[in-house]
């Protein structure tokens, strides 16, 4: 599989544990701790947190000497929009029949907005088939998908249609040109190879980090698979196995990772003051897995 990037892991962490709850701001030291278990060095996590603040996904605050991070309204909206597919029962099935076509025009000076729009379209299964024309399988809920961008998009910047292929004008070649179907298959098989192994629960020292890695890989797979209609696949298409693998591993990690997350965000216990000698510095809870918390 592709190497896990700190941005993927942070979005997986906030989407899995924070967006639906009332946990409050998360300490930077806790986030660094989680990602270090996935092999991401502290400076890389800090730099990525800075970029997520700059892009409007996170907001930063301070409490004493500790830096805290929270989802912005925009960040929460982006993650909630992805939630249905991430947790849905049939994440690789097309949304209805036919095809959705999109064309858009974003001024040259708004490159960040253009990047955000293209990223949203890619997540929804779109791919460019001609200059300025993007295609996705099924009836995409484009209004819902673009809601987090709505206030930033210029009027009439996006035009969308739902269509079907006409007899005598087969769409197969355009589909195969827009999407590398064998590359999508390889993404599924790589996901299954990693997460179908029972030993995957030991990929990191803590269940919370392993669950974050699992969800990050799942997000990457969902992004890679546009949900093409079944006629473009063969009988051995591995999407169903991928979904079963994800749910099985997610369930296996759920109890231990939830306990570790609760400990991670719990208010720090006051430390009794000593009569003499320096006080111990505060630190994030250890994420080393205990025997009682080990997934079964």
C-alpha contacts under 8 A as a table, 3 or more apart, distances in Angstrom:
res1	aa1	res2	aa2	distance
1	X	187	X	6.80
1	X	190	X	5.38
1	X	191	X	6.67
4	X	8	X	6.65
4	X	9	X	7.02
4	X	213	X	7.70
4	X	216	X	7.33
4	X	217	X	7.45
5	X	8	X	5.36
5	X	9	X	6.49
6	X	9	X	5.09
6	X	10	X	6.09
6	X	35	X	7.33
6	X	40	X	6.66
6	X	44	X	7.09
6	X	45	X	6.03
6	X	48	X	6.55
7	X	10	X	5.19
7	X	11	X	6.11
7	X	48	X	6.15
8	X	11	X	5.30
8	X	12	X	6.06
8	X	216	X	5.50
8	X	219	X	7.95
8	X	220	X	8.00
9	X	12	X	5.00
9	X	13	X	6.09
9	X	35	X	7.19
9	X	212	X	6.19
9	X	213	X	6.41
9	X	215	X	7.95
9	X	216	X	5.39
10	X	13	X	5.00
10	X	14	X	6.20
10	X	31	X	7.82
10	X	35	X	7.95
11	X	14	X	5.23
11	X	15	X	5.82
11	X	79	X	7.83
11	X	216	X	7.66
12	X	15	X	5.11
12	X	16	X	5.83
12	X	212	X	5.81
12	X	213	X	7.76
12	X	215	X	5.62
12	X	216	X	5.16
12	X	219	X	7.60
13	X	16	X	5.30
13	X	17	X	5.91
13	X	18	X	7.35
13	X	212	X	5.48
13	X	215	X	7.96
14	X	17	X	5.43
14	X	18	X	4.75
14	X	19	X	6.02
14	X	71	X	7.78
15	X	18	X	6.03
15	X	19	X	5.40
15	X	20	X	7.87
15	X	79	X	5.65
15	X	80	X	7.56
15	X	83	X	7.68
16	X	19	X	7.08
16	X	212	X	7.73
16	X	215	X	7.60
17	X	20	X	7.09
17	X	21	X	7.17
17	X	261	X	7.78
18	X	21	X	5.36
18	X	22	X	7.28
18	X	23	X	6.47
19	X	71	X	7.47
19	X	76	X	5.85
19	X	79	X	7.07
19	X	80	X	7.15
23	X	26	X	7.83
23	X	265	X	6.99
24	X	70	X	7.02
25	X	68	X	5.53
25	X	69	X	5.22
25	X	70	X	4.74
26	X	30	X	7.03
26	X	31	X	7.32
26	X	68	X	5.30
26	X	69	X	5.23
26	X	70	X	6.42
26	X	265	X	6.80
27	X	30	X	5.27
27	X	31	X	6.59
27	X	66	X	6.68
27	X	67	X	5.96
27	X	68	X	4.44
27	X	69	X	6.39
28	X	31	X	5.14
28	X	32	X	6.12
28	X	46	X	7.80
28	X	66	X	7.25
28	X	67	X	5.59
28	X	68	X	5.61
28	X	69	X	6.76
29	X	32	X	5.09
29	X	33	X	6.09
29	X	66	X	7.85
29	X	67	X	7.96
29	X	283	X	7.51
29	X	284	X	5.90
30	X	33	X	5.00
30	X	34	X	6.34
30	X	264	X	6.71
30	X	284	X	5.49
30	X	285	X	7.46
31	X	34	X	5.18
31	X	35	X	6.31
31	X	45	X	7.84
32	X	35	X	5.28
32	X	36	X	5.94
32	X	41	X	7.79
32	X	42	X	5.57
32	X	45	X	6.13
32	X	46	X	7.56
33	X	36	X	5.23
33	X	37	X	6.70
33	X	284	X	7.51
33	X	286	X	7.91
33	X	287	X	7.30
34	X	37	X	5.59
34	X	38	X	7.17
34	X	208	X	7.21
34	X	209	X	5.33
34	X	287	X	7.31
35	X	38	X	5.03
35	X	39	X	6.57
35	X	40	X	5.37
35	X	41	X	7.51
35	X	42	X	7.89
35	X	45	X	7.24
35	X	209	X	6.82
36	X	39	X	5.01
36	X	40	X	4.80
36	X	41	X	5.70
36	X	42	X	6.73
37	X	40	X	7.27
37	X	204	X	5.40
37	X	205	X	6.21
37	X	206	X	7.32
37	X	209	X	6.10
38	X	204	X	6.24
38	X	209	X	6.48
38	X	210	X	7.55
38	X	213	X	6.98
40	X	44	X	6.61
40	X	45	X	6.79
41	X	44	X	5.50
41	X	45	X	6.54
42	X	45	X	5.13
42	X	46	X	6.22
43	X	46	X	5.08
43	X	47	X	6.13
44	X	47	X	5.15
44	X	48	X	6.17
45	X	48	X	5.12
45	X	49	X	6.14
46	X	49	X	5.08
46	X	50	X	6.29
47	X	50	X	5.10
47	X	51	X	6.40
48	X	51	X	5.00
48	X	52	X	6.19
49	X	52	X	5.08
49	X	53	X	6.26
49	X	58	X	7.68
50	X	53	X	5.14
50	X	54	X	6.24
51	X	54	X	4.91
51	X	55	X	6.12
52	X	55	X	5.07
52	X	56	X	6.27
52	X	57	X	5.29
52	X	58	X	5.57
53	X	56	X	5.24
53	X	57	X	5.85
53	X	58	X	4.57
53	X	59	X	5.37
53	X	60	X	6.91
54	X	57	X	7.75
54	X	58	X	7.95
55	X	58	X	7.79
56	X	59	X	7.16
56	X	72	X	6.74
56	X	74	X	6.76
56	X	75	X	6.72
57	X	71	X	6.03
57	X	72	X	5.64
57	X	73	X	7.98
57	X	74	X	6.15
57	X	75	X	3.99
57	X	76	X	7.58
58	X	69	X	6.34
58	X	70	X	5.46
58	X	71	X	4.51
58	X	72	X	5.21
58	X	75	X	6.36
59	X	69	X	5.68
59	X	70	X	5.32
59	X	71	X	6.16
59	X	72	X	5.89
60	X	67	X	7.06
60	X	68	X	5.73
60	X	69	X	4.74
60	X	70	X	6.59
61	X	67	X	6.01
61	X	68	X	5.14
61	X	69	X	6.42
62	X	65	X	6.97
62	X	66	X	5.77
62	X	67	X	4.62
62	X	68	X	5.62
63	X	66	X	5.27
63	X	67	X	6.47
63	X	68	X	7.17
71	X	74	X	7.76
71	X	75	X	5.38
71	X	76	X	5.76
72	X	75	X	4.92
72	X	76	X	6.08
73	X	76	X	5.16
73	X	77	X	6.12
74	X	77	X	5.07
74	X	78	X	6.22
74	X	148	X	6.03
75	X	78	X	5.16
75	X	79	X	6.33
76	X	79	X	5.24
76	X	80	X	6.01
77	X	80	X	5.12
77	X	81	X	6.07
77	X	148	X	5.86
78	X	81	X	5.27
78	X	82	X	6.70
78	X	148	X	6.09
79	X	82	X	5.23
79	X	83	X	6.34
80	X	83	X	4.95
80	X	84	X	7.58
81	X	84	X	6.86
81	X	144	X	7.40
81	X	145	X	6.47
82	X	85	X	5.88
82	X	86	X	6.22
83	X	86	X	5.01
83	X	87	X	5.98
83	X	88	X	7.86
84	X	87	X	5.48
84	X	88	X	5.31
85	X	88	X	4.84
85	X	90	X	7.90
85	X	91	X	5.33
86	X	91	X	7.02
86	X	218	X	7.69
86	X	219	X	7.08
86	X	222	X	7.65
87	X	91	X	7.84
88	X	91	X	5.67
90	X	93	X	5.76
90	X	243	X	7.94
91	X	222	X	7.58
91	X	227	X	7.76
91	X	243	X	7.71
92	X	222	X	7.68
92	X	225	X	7.08
92	X	226	X	7.47
92	X	227	X	4.74
92	X	228	X	7.83
92	X	239	X	6.64
93	X	227	X	5.28
93	X	228	X	7.30
93	X	229	X	7.32
94	X	97	X	7.15
94	X	137	X	6.00
94	X	138	X	5.28
94	X	139	X	7.92
94	X	227	X	4.97
94	X	228	X	6.14
94	X	229	X	6.19
95	X	137	X	7.27
95	X	138	X	4.74
95	X	139	X	5.37
95	X	140	X	6.26
96	X	138	X	4.70
96	X	139	X	5.31
97	X	137	X	7.35
97	X	138	X	4.53
97	X	139	X	6.38
97	X	164	X	7.96
98	X	137	X	6.49
98	X	138	X	4.97
98	X	139	X	6.84
98	X	162	X	7.07
98	X	163	X	5.73
98	X	164	X	4.58
98	X	165	X	7.21
99	X	135	X	6.79
99	X	136	X	5.74
99	X	137	X	4.71
99	X	138	X	4.74
99	X	139	X	6.30
99	X	162	X	5.72
99	X	163	X	5.25
99	X	164	X	5.90
100	X	135	X	5.80
100	X	136	X	5.20
100	X	137	X	6.30
100	X	138	X	6.19
100	X	139	X	5.78
100	X	140	X	6.32
100	X	160	X	7.04
100	X	161	X	5.68
100	X	162	X	4.49
100	X	163	X	6.22
101	X	133	X	6.90
101	X	134	X	5.61
101	X	135	X	4.70
101	X	136	X	6.56
101	X	160	X	5.53
101	X	161	X	5.15
101	X	162	X	6.28
101	X	163	X	7.41
102	X	133	X	5.85
102	X	134	X	5.09
102	X	135	X	6.55
102	X	158	X	6.94
102	X	159	X	5.71
102	X	160	X	4.39
102	X	161	X	6.55
103	X	132	X	5.56
103	X	133	X	4.89
103	X	134	X	6.29
103	X	158	X	5.95
103	X	159	X	5.38
103	X	160	X	6.50
104	X	132	X	6.74
104	X	133	X	7.85
104	X	157	X	5.38
104	X	158	X	4.33
104	X	159	X	6.11
105	X	157	X	5.20
105	X	158	X	6.70
106	X	110	X	6.65
106	X	111	X	7.88
106	X	113	X	7.65
106	X	114	X	6.10
106	X	153	X	7.99
106	X	154	X	7.62
106	X	157	X	6.36
107	X	110	X	5.59
107	X	111	X	7.68
108	X	111	X	6.14
110	X	113	X	5.39
110	X	114	X	6.34
111	X	114	X	4.94
111	X	115	X	6.13
112	X	115	X	5.04
112	X	116	X	6.22
113	X	116	X	5.04
113	X	117	X	6.14
113	X	152	X	7.48
113	X	153	X	7.68
114	X	117	X	5.11
114	X	118	X	6.18
115	X	118	X	5.19
115	X	119	X	6.06
116	X	119	X	5.07
116	X	120	X	6.17
116	X	149	X	8.00
117	X	120	X	5.10
117	X	121	X	6.21
117	X	146	X	7.80
117	X	149	X	7.57
118	X	121	X	5.06
118	X	122	X	6.11
119	X	122	X	5.13
119	X	123	X	6.27
120	X	123	X	5.16
120	X	124	X	6.37
120	X	145	X	7.07
120	X	146	X	7.34
121	X	124	X	5.08
121	X	125	X	6.49
121	X	126	X	5.24
121	X	127	X	7.66
122	X	125	X	5.16
122	X	126	X	4.95
122	X	127	X	6.41
122	X	223	X	6.85
123	X	126	X	7.32
123	X	222	X	7.52
123	X	223	X	5.04
123	X	226	X	7.82
124	X	136	X	7.48
124	X	140	X	7.24
124	X	145	X	7.59
124	X	223	X	7.74
124	X	226	X	7.01
125	X	136	X	5.32
125	X	137	X	7.03
125	X	223	X	7.30
125	X	225	X	7.02
125	X	226	X	3.87
125	X	227	X	6.68
126	X	134	X	5.88
126	X	135	X	5.09
126	X	136	X	4.25
126	X	137	X	7.65
126	X	226	X	6.90
127	X	134	X	5.27
127	X	135	X	5.50
127	X	136	X	6.60
127	X	178	X	5.96
127	X	179	X	7.26
128	X	131	X	7.12
128	X	132	X	7.13
128	X	133	X	5.70
128	X	134	X	4.14
128	X	135	X	6.23
128	X	178	X	6.47
129	X	133	X	6.01
129	X	134	X	5.77
129	X	135	X	6.56
129	X	174	X	6.77
129	X	177	X	7.54
129	X	178	X	5.67
130	X	133	X	5.18
130	X	134	X	7.20
136	X	140	X	7.43
136	X	226	X	7.22
137	X	140	X	7.62
137	X	226	X	7.25
137	X	227	X	6.64
137	X	228	X	5.73
137	X	229	X	7.02
139	X	162	X	6.51
141	X	144	X	5.55
141	X	145	X	6.26
142	X	145	X	4.89
142	X	146	X	5.95
143	X	146	X	5.39
143	X	147	X	6.07
144	X	147	X	5.20
145	X	148	X	7.32
146	X	149	X	5.29
146	X	150	X	6.02
147	X	150	X	4.93
148	X	151	X	7.61
149	X	152	X	5.48
149	X	153	X	6.21
150	X	153	X	5.41
153	X	157	X	6.43
154	X	157	X	5.39
156	X	159	X	6.79
165	X	169	X	6.71
165	X	170	X	6.65
165	X	171	X	6.48
166	X	169	X	5.50
166	X	170	X	7.19
167	X	170	X	6.94
170	X	173	X	7.45
171	X	174	X	5.39
171	X	175	X	6.26
172	X	175	X	5.09
172	X	176	X	6.24
172	X	232	X	7.88
173	X	176	X	5.15
173	X	177	X	6.07
174	X	177	X	5.03
174	X	178	X	6.09
175	X	178	X	5.16
175	X	179	X	6.09
176	X	179	X	5.31
176	X	180	X	6.28
176	X	181	X	6.92
177	X	180	X	7.09
180	X	183	X	5.31
180	X	184	X	6.48
181	X	184	X	5.07
181	X	185	X	6.35
182	X	185	X	4.94
182	X	186	X	6.32
183	X	186	X	5.05
183	X	187	X	6.40
184	X	187	X	5.09
184	X	188	X	6.53
184	X	224	X	6.30
184	X	225	X	6.05
185	X	188	X	5.21
185	X	189	X	6.30
185	X	237	X	7.08
185	X	238	X	6.92
186	X	189	X	5.06
186	X	190	X	6.02
187	X	190	X	5.21
187	X	191	X	6.28
187	X	221	X	6.46
187	X	224	X	7.38
188	X	191	X	5.19
188	X	192	X	6.26
188	X	221	X	6.84
188	X	238	X	6.27
188	X	239	X	6.51
188	X	242	X	6.17
189	X	192	X	5.07
189	X	193	X	6.04
189	X	238	X	6.95
189	X	242	X	7.77
190	X	193	X	5.05
190	X	194	X	6.44
191	X	194	X	5.43
191	X	195	X	6.15
191	X	217	X	7.16
191	X	218	X	7.83
191	X	221	X	7.57
191	X	242	X	6.90
192	X	195	X	5.31
192	X	196	X	5.24
192	X	241	X	7.34
192	X	242	X	5.77
192	X	245	X	6.52
193	X	196	X	5.85
193	X	197	X	6.84
194	X	197	X	6.10
194	X	200	X	6.77
195	X	198	X	7.40
195	X	200	X	5.84
195	X	214	X	7.63
195	X	245	X	6.50
195	X	246	X	7.17
195	X	249	X	6.91
196	X	200	X	7.61
196	X	245	X	5.67
196	X	249	X	7.65
197	X	200	X	5.58
198	X	201	X	6.49
199	X	202	X	5.67
199	X	203	X	7.38
200	X	203	X	5.22
200	X	210	X	7.93
201	X	204	X	7.50
201	X	207	X	6.97
201	X	210	X	6.47
201	X	249	X	7.91
201	X	253	X	7.29
201	X	295	X	7.09
202	X	205	X	6.71
202	X	206	X	7.85
202	X	207	X	7.93
202	X	210	X	7.50
203	X	210	X	6.24
204	X	207	X	7.26
204	X	209	X	6.26
204	X	210	X	5.66
205	X	209	X	7.45
205	X	210	X	7.98
205	X	287	X	6.91
205	X	288	X	5.16
205	X	289	X	5.84
206	X	209	X	5.40
206	X	210	X	6.42
206	X	257	X	7.58
206	X	260	X	7.98
206	X	287	X	5.35
206	X	288	X	5.26
206	X	289	X	4.77
207	X	210	X	5.01
207	X	211	X	6.00
207	X	253	X	6.07
207	X	256	X	5.96
207	X	257	X	4.78
207	X	260	X	7.51
207	X	289	X	6.85
207	X	294	X	7.20
207	X	295	X	7.23
208	X	211	X	5.18
208	X	212	X	6.21
208	X	253	X	7.84
208	X	256	X	7.38
208	X	257	X	4.20
208	X	258	X	7.24
208	X	260	X	6.22
208	X	261	X	6.68
208	X	287	X	7.72
209	X	212	X	5.01
209	X	213	X	6.20
209	X	257	X	7.89
210	X	213	X	5.00
210	X	214	X	6.13
210	X	253	X	7.85
211	X	214	X	4.94
211	X	215	X	6.19
211	X	250	X	6.84
211	X	253	X	6.34
211	X	254	X	7.77
211	X	257	X	6.88
212	X	215	X	5.25
212	X	216	X	6.09
213	X	216	X	5.06
213	X	217	X	6.20
214	X	217	X	5.23
214	X	218	X	6.15
214	X	246	X	7.64
214	X	250	X	7.55
215	X	218	X	4.84
215	X	219	X	6.07
216	X	219	X	5.16
216	X	220	X	6.32
217	X	220	X	5.06
217	X	221	X	6.24
218	X	221	X	5.06
218	X	222	X	6.16
218	X	246	X	7.32
219	X	222	X	5.11
219	X	223	X	6.13
220	X	223	X	5.10
220	X	224	X	6.23
221	X	224	X	5.00
221	X	225	X	6.24
222	X	225	X	5.31
222	X	226	X	7.49
223	X	226	X	7.03
225	X	228	X	7.75
228	X	232	X	6.87
229	X	232	X	6.07
229	X	233	X	7.60
230	X	233	X	5.31
230	X	234	X	7.74
231	X	234	X	7.59
233	X	237	X	6.09
234	X	237	X	5.56
237	X	240	X	7.79
238	X	241	X	5.32
238	X	242	X	6.32
239	X	242	X	5.05
239	X	243	X	6.37
240	X	243	X	5.21
240	X	244	X	6.27
241	X	244	X	5.11
241	X	245	X	6.00
242	X	245	X	5.08
242	X	246	X	6.17
243	X	246	X	5.16
243	X	247	X	6.27
244	X	247	X	5.31
244	X	248	X	6.10
245	X	248	X	5.26
245	X	249	X	6.23
246	X	249	X	5.39
246	X	250	X	5.91
247	X	250	X	5.04
247	X	251	X	6.06
248	X	251	X	5.35
248	X	252	X	6.29
249	X	252	X	4.97
249	X	253	X	6.29
250	X	253	X	5.31
250	X	254	X	5.98
251	X	254	X	5.11
251	X	255	X	7.82
252	X	255	X	7.47
252	X	295	X	5.88
252	X	296	X	6.46
253	X	256	X	5.90
253	X	257	X	5.91
253	X	295	X	5.53
254	X	257	X	5.41
254	X	258	X	5.95
255	X	258	X	5.31
255	X	259	X	6.36
255	X	293	X	7.81
255	X	295	X	7.39
256	X	259	X	5.22
256	X	260	X	6.31
256	X	293	X	4.83
256	X	294	X	6.18
256	X	295	X	5.96
257	X	260	X	5.02
257	X	261	X	6.10
257	X	293	X	8.00
258	X	261	X	5.07
258	X	262	X	6.18
259	X	262	X	5.16
259	X	263	X	6.36
259	X	293	X	7.58
260	X	263	X	5.12
260	X	264	X	6.10
260	X	287	X	7.01
261	X	264	X	4.86
261	X	265	X	6.33
262	X	265	X	5.50
262	X	266	X	5.99
263	X	266	X	5.17
263	X	285	X	7.14
264	X	284	X	7.18
264	X	285	X	5.92
273	X	279	X	7.49
274	X	277	X	6.93
274	X	279	X	7.32
289	X	293	X	6.31
289	X	294	X	6.34
290	X	293	X	5.31
290	X	294	X	6.24
291	X	294	X	5.25
